[in-house]
Structures are given as C-alpha cells and as structure tokens.
Amino acid sequence: MAENKLREELDGIDADVILLGHTHVPAIRRVGNAHLVNPGSLGQPRHGLPSATYAVWEDGHLQIKHIDYDPTPTQNKIGLMAIEPEMAERLQEILGRGM
C-alpha cells in the first residue's frame, strides 16, 4: 500500500507498534512514527519459503524469525482430511513451497 494511503488509514491511531495479520506474509514497515508488523504464518506461509514465521519484540527491537521444519507430516495429514481434493492439494502446495 502506498505511504500516503497508509498514513490516512493510521490517522488518529496513537501507537508505536501496530500488529496486523491474515496475509501470511511477514513484514515490518515504518510509517511515520509507527511500526506496522505482520508476523507471517506458522501454518500457511505465503512468502516464498516453506518456513514458519513469527515476530519478536525484544528491548524495543522488532524482527521476524523463521523456523524451518519438514512439512511432510502435515501434508500427509491434509491428504487424509475430509475436504475437497483441490483444496487439499492447494494446502499441501502452500506448505511445500511457501506460496
């Protein structure tokens, strides 16, 4: 989103750190005096890597951390779920490719 649009959206919000979510894409962005933080996803990464991500705020320092893991057991369990095969395939692909 463009800087000016973000500033409009944040107008009237008095916060140093604003936590966002649902995009599954990890990011930290400074807009004005605020930091926008999206921790990413533990279960459906959408950032191009098959790693889980989370955000850490320690001593005033923000960072995104990655956890590499083998998605195969989860992919296998998805294949056993009572969901449409196309949905299962898509979820398995997301876990394997991170997008």
RARAHU-V196172 format. One record per residue. N is the residue number from 1. RES is the residue in three letters. SS is DSSP state (H for helix, E for strand, C for the rest). NEAR is the number of other C-alpha atoms within 10 Angstrom. Layout:
n = (N/N)
res = (RES/RES)
ss = (SS/SS)
near = (NEAR/NEAR)
//
This chain:
n = (1/2/3/4/5/6/7/8/9/10/11/12/13/14/15/16/17/18/19/20/21/22/23/24/25/26/27/28/29/30/31/32/33/34/35/36/37/38/39/40/41/42/43/44/45/46/47/48/49/50/51/52/53/54/55/56/57/58/59/60/61/62/63/64/65/66/67/68/69/70/71/72/73/74/75/76/77/78/79/80/81/82/83/84/85/86/87/88/89/90/91/92/93/94/95/96/97/98/99)
res = (MET/ALA/GLU/ASN/LYS/LEU/ARG/GLU/GLU/LEU/ASP/GLY/ILE/ASP/ALA/ASP/VAL/ILE/LEU/LEU/GLY/HIS/THR/HIS/VAL/PRO/ALA/ILE/ARG/ARG/VAL/GLY/ASN/ALA/HIS/LEU/VAL/ASN/PRO/GLY/SER/LEU/GLY/GLN/PRO/ARG/HIS/GLY/LEU/PRO/SER/ALA/THR/TYR/ALA/VAL/TRP/GLU/ASP/GLY/HIS/LEU/GLN/ILE/LYS/HIS/ILE/ASP/TYR/ASP/PRO/THR/PRO/THR/GLN/ASN/LYS/ILE/GLY/LEU/MET/ALA/ILE/GLU/PRO/GLU/MET/ALA/GLU/ARG/LEU/GLN/GLU/ILE/LEU/GLY/ARG/GLY/MET)
ss = (C/C/H/H/H/H/H/H/H/H/C/C/C/C/C/C/E/E/E/E/C/C/C/C/C/C/E/E/E/E/E/C/C/E/E/E/E/E/C/C/C/C/C/C/C/C/C/C/C/C/E/E/E/E/E/E/E/E/C/C/E/E/E/E/E/E/E/E/C/C/C/H/H/H/H/H/H/H/H/H/C/C/C/C/H/H/H/H/H/H/H/H/H/H/H/H/H/C/C)
near = (5/6/11/10/10/13/14/9/10/16/9/8/10/10/11/12/16/16/11/15/13/9/15/21/18/23/20/18/12/13/14/11/10/16/17/19/23/22/25/26/22/15/17/23/23/20/20/12/16/24/24/23/24/17/19/13/11/8/6/6/7/14/14/16/14/17/10/10/9/11/17/12/8/14/18/12/11/17/16/10/10/8/11/9/13/9/12/19/15/12/19/21/16/21/24/20/16/21/17)
//
